[in-house]
Amino acid sequence: MIENNKILEIKDLRVSYHTYAGEVKAVRGVSFELKKGEALAIVGESGCGKSVTAKAIMGLIKGPQGEIKADSKILYNGNNILNYNKKQWQEYKGGECAIIFQDALTALNPTMRVGKQIMENLTVHKHMNRKTAEKEAIEMLRKVGIPEPEKRAKQYPHQFSGGMRQRVMIAIAFACDPKILICDEPTTALDVTIQGQILDIIKKLQKEHETTVIMITHDLGVVANIAQKIAVMYSGIIVEQGSSRDIFYHPRHPYMWALIESVPRLNSNNKQVLASIPGIPPDLLNPPTGCPFSTRCNYCMQICKEKMPDCSEFENGHFAYCWLHHPLAPKIDMPDYKGDL
Ligand code: SF4
């Protein structure tokens, strides 16, 4: 029996890439856990390590360049997948854990009919015969809202629009009823109306299948739509984590304040000045010893440059790494955002 229905536990995940310039420490000690059916959004700028975290969970970090450090643990139903043998990996990838990428055109096989691409997953992971798999593939296309699925199943990816291709990716991902679904910026390349439709399909299927979802995104609108929990990543570290409500309405890390200030709000009467975050994130070839946000933070103190902040815990599992919460830090007004995002 898994404690508290936990399906996934990431413990001190560290991932590096070995390049000619040196070791890039892309993920530097990430930990979180998810229960069955929960949705977590990992947010942050490009290069913060969110996609690398997703790739590690999906078993897509390849040596010799990519390296998951020895003490890292990715526990799926209590078993460390990093110790899986070849057969266990085959069952896990696609069968237990599926991924939807941003660029469906690259992810799909251009030379294979889309129906066949769904069928392939069903025959490999669910051991269906050809006829049953064909029927199921058409049913999956219908479920993701593709009109005339019998006809469309015989077509190739280039005959589909961007939004329709993303629906095909969702059909492939859900065909095997995965327990974990990773969505890596699934709507970034789509226009706004299609984005909403794609998120609605993911949410509907997630509910039906009780799938645990990890949504990787830099778009706070996407997060608000789907996730119950949010992890805010910066420079390979989770700097704040909590329920969506706490992170949106009572954020406790200056990086999250800056992210929220950069999003237009509904009650702004067109007078809101959208803030940008000056500067660039630290070089992960040589990460700073202090707070990684110190070079861009309006509240930076001397200690921030010298020492990584301790973890400060608030209510309901909400925590942040920031020296402002130390009892000896100067008191500042923490912003609270009231239902206006
Ligand atoms: Fe800013 Fe210091 Fe907090 Fe880092 S620790 S976010 S530099 S106030």
Residues whose N, C-alpha, C, O or C-beta is under 5 A from the ligand:
A	BS01	SF4	P254 C291 F293 S294 C297 Y299 C300 M301 C304 P309 Y321 C322 W323 L324
